[in-house]
Amino acid sequence: MTVAVVSWNTRRLLFDCVASLRDDVADGLADVWVVDNASTDGSAEMVREHFPSVNLVASSENLGFGAAVNLIARRTATTWIAPANADTCVKPGAIRALLDQGDRHPEAAVLAPRLLLPDGSTQHSAYPFPSVPFTVAYLLSITSVSRRAARHWCIDAGFEPESDRDVPWAVGAFLLVRRRAWEQVGGFDETQWMYAEDVDLGWRLRHAGWSARYVPQAEVLHAESAATTQAWGEQRHARWHTSTYAWLLRRRGPAYARLIAVLNVGGFLLRAAVLSVPALAGNRGASVAARAALSAARAHSIGLRSRSLLERVR
């Protein structure tokens, strides 16, 4: 397999990421490439000094995530390609576990590891594709009261972090992707410069007849959003929503994207209104929930922007 690590000003994390792959390289399981997206913190120099056997592409511009991985995919020919954030560290045995599951499930284009956050908890890393049925079910709390619905959409308690299973799509912090499937759909869509590359890849693979599989036996540490927090701080959440709605516009059409935005904004505003009654009566939990609902409504209102505004964010 080829591991394509994409970095931007995460020198220390990048060191740990590449170092975590040393045993897999020594065992002949992995070939490591690093694309440094014009970092100014000495990341490229660190790779040259400490990891001379790693294939380094020191870009003079920030290519974004998808374009950087595509560049490596074009230069290699291994059976598998693994897009990876620089803020990940592969635990011993993870690569072997992913490859073994890939052999056992030839229908799976994507094998996704269990992502462990710095506090030791498991990151919720598999999700449903945005859709009207899911949006309605979530807003009506059907996914909260029905375990079957939650499991179907891989949301809330339905994520089941201990279960080896097929999932709709998986977060792209670290993925193992079958080369044949990757080439069939053309790799990452470079229109998604940052955020939603993973949901888009999963969407196109699903429509090409492939599946994605979550493999909890394979554990990868993830210092979530290390680079994007540096770049945008708390604005990264708004950028994620913007990129996701821009993707919806392109893949599902304006009417469908607007409908999902309207349902979300209206549903969360209604929830906030209902919760305001006990909140005004002094119920602290209701007050917190009402504020969260208002925040969600504001976030989804991004989906009501014009197409040109959504696609302009970079």
Backbone hydrogen bonds, N-H to C=O, Kabsch-Sander energy under -0.5 kcal/mol:
donor,donor_aa,acceptor,acceptor_aa,energy
2,T,80,W,-2.1
3,V,1,M,-0.5
3,V,31,D,-2.8
4,A,2,T,-0.6
4,A,82,A,-2.4
5,V,3,V,-0.8
5,V,33,W,-2.9
6,V,84,A,-2.4
7,S,5,V,-0.5
7,S,35,V,-2.6
14,L,10,T,-3.2
15,F,11,R,-2.2
16,D,12,R,-1.9
17,C,13,L,-2.5
18,V,14,L,-2.6
19,A,15,F,-2.6
20,S,16,D,-1.9
21,L,18,V,-1.3
22,R,19,A,-1.5
25,V,21,L,-2.2
26,A,22,R,-2.7
27,D,23,D,-2.1
28,G,25,V,-1.4
29,L,24,D,-2.4
30,A,24,D,-1.3
31,D,1,M,-2.3
33,W,3,V,-2.9
34,V,55,N,-2.9
35,V,5,V,-3.0
36,D,34,V,-0.6
36,D,57,V,-2.5
37,N,7,S,-3.0
37,N,35,V,-0.7
38,A,36,D,-1.9
38,A,59,S,-0.8
46,M,42,G,-2.2
47,V,43,S,-2.0
48,R,44,A,-2.1
49,E,45,E,-2.2
50,H,46,M,-2.9
51,F,47,V,-2.3
54,V,51,F,-1.8
55,N,32,V,-2.2
56,L,54,V,-0.7
57,V,34,V,-3.1
58,A,56,L,-0.6
59,S,36,D,-2.0
59,S,57,V,-1.1
63,L,61,E,-1.0
65,F,193,W,-1.3
68,A,64,G,-0.8
69,V,65,F,-2.2
70,N,66,G,-2.6
71,L,67,A,-1.9
72,I,68,A,-1.4
73,A,69,V,-2.5
74,R,70,N,-2.2
75,R,71,L,-0.8
75,R,72,I,-0.6
76,T,72,I,-0.7
76,T,73,A,-0.8
81,I,177,V,-2.5
82,A,2,T,-3.5
84,A,4,A,-2.4
85,N,173,A,-3.1
86,A,6,V,-1.2
88,T,85,N,-1.0
89,C,221,L,-2.0
91,K,219,E,-2.1
94,A,91,K,-2.2
97,A,93,G,-2.2
98,L,94,A,-2.3
99,L,95,I,-2.6
100,D,96,R,-2.6
101,Q,97,A,-2.0
102,G,98,L,-2.1
103,D,99,L,-2.0
104,R,100,D,-1.9
105,H,101,Q,-1.6
108,A,105,H,-2.0
109,A,107,E,-0.5
109,A,211,S,-2.6
110,V,211,S,-1.4
111,L,176,L,-2.6
112,A,213,R,-3.1
114,R,215,V,-0.7
114,R,218,A,-3.4
115,L,113,P,-0.6
116,L,114,R,-0.5
116,L,220,V,-2.6
117,L,115,L,-0.5
117,L,121,S,-2.9
120,G,117,L,-2.6
123,Q,115,L,-3.0
125,S,123,Q,-0.9
127,Y,169,W,-1.9
135,T,131,S,-2.3
136,V,132,V,-2.6
137,A,133,P,-2.3
138,Y,134,F,-2.8
139,L,135,T,-2.5
140,L,136,V,-2.1
141,S,138,Y,-1.4
142,I,137,A,-2.3
143,T,137,A,-0.9
144,S,141,S,-0.9
145,V,141,S,-1.2
146,S,142,I,-2.2
147,R,145,V,-0.6
150,A,146,S,-2.4
151,R,147,R,-2.6
152,H,148,R,-2.3
153,W,149,A,-2.2
154,C,150,A,-0.6
155,I,150,A,-2.3
158,G,155,I,-2.5
159,F,156,D,-1.6
160,E,157,A,-0.7
163,S,160,E,-1.9
165,R,163,S,-0.7
165,R,214,Y,-1.2
167,V,212,A,-2.2
169,W,127,Y,-1.1
171,V,125,S,-2.9
174,F,171,V,-0.6
175,L,83,P,-1.8
176,L,111,L,-2.4
177,V,81,I,-2.8
177,V,175,L,-0.6
178,R,109,A,-2.8
179,R,79,T,-3.0
182,W,178,R,-2.7
183,E,179,R,-2.9
184,Q,180,R,-1.5
185,V,181,A,-1.7
186,G,182,W,-0.9
187,G,182,W,-2.4
190,E,188,F,-0.8
192,Q,189,D,-1.8
193,W,191,T,-1.7
200,D,196,A,-1.9
201,L,197,E,-2.4
202,G,198,D,-2.6
203,W,199,V,-2.2
204,R,200,D,-2.3
205,L,201,L,-2.4
206,R,202,G,-2.4
207,H,203,W,-2.2
208,A,204,R,-0.9
209,G,206,R,-1.5
210,W,205,L,-2.6
211,S,107,E,-1.7
212,A,167,V,-0.7
213,R,110,V,-2.9
214,Y,165,R,-3.2
215,V,112,A,-3.6
218,A,215,V,-1.4
219,E,217,Q,-0.7
220,V,114,R,-2.7
221,L,89,C,-3.0
222,H,116,L,-3.1
223,A,87,D,-2.8
224,E,222,H,-1.6
226,A,223,A,-1.0
229,T,225,S,-2.1
230,Q,226,A,-1.2
231,A,227,A,-2.0
232,W,228,T,-2.9
233,G,228,T,-0.6
233,G,229,T,-1.6
235,Q,232,W,-1.9
236,R,233,G,-1.7
237,H,234,E,-1.2
238,A,234,E,-0.5
239,R,235,Q,-2.1
240,W,236,R,-2.2
241,H,237,H,-2.2
242,T,238,A,-2.5
243,S,239,R,-2.7
244,T,240,W,-2.3
245,Y,241,H,-2.6
246,A,242,T,-2.2
247,W,243,S,-2.0
248,L,244,T,-2.3
249,L,245,Y,-2.4
250,R,246,A,-1.8
251,R,247,W,-2.9
252,R,248,L,-2.8
253,G,248,L,-0.9
253,G,249,L,-0.8
257,A,253,G,-2.2
258,R,254,P,-2.8
259,L,255,A,-2.1
260,I,256,Y,-2.2
261,A,257,A,-2.1
262,V,258,R,-3.0
263,L,259,L,-2.6
264,N,260,I,-2.4
265,V,261,A,-2.9
266,G,262,V,-2.8
267,G,263,L,-2.6
268,F,264,N,-2.5
269,L,265,V,-2.1
270,L,266,G,-2.3
271,R,267,G,-2.1
272,A,268,F,-2.3
273,A,269,L,-2.2
274,V,270,L,-2.5
275,L,271,R,-2.3
276,S,272,A,-1.3
277,V,273,A,-0.6
277,V,274,V,-0.8
279,A,275,L,-1.9
280,L,276,S,-2.5
281,A,277,V,-1.0
282,G,279,A,-1.6
283,N,278,P,-2.6
284,R,282,G,-0.9
287,S,283,N,-1.9
288,V,284,R,-2.3
289,A,285,G,-2.3
290,A,286,A,-2.5
291,R,287,S,-2.1
292,A,288,V,-2.1
293,A,289,A,-2.2
294,L,290,A,-2.2
295,S,291,R,-2.3
296,A,292,A,-2.2
297,A,293,A,-2.3
298,R,294,L,-2.3
299,A,295,S,-2.2
300,H,296,A,-2.4
301,S,297,A,-1.2
302,I,299,A,-1.1
303,G,300,H,-1.7
304,L,301,S,-1.9
305,R,302,I,-1.8
310,L,306,S,-2.1
311,E,307,R,-2.4
312,R,308,S,-0.6
313,V,309,L,-0.7
313,V,310,L,-0.6
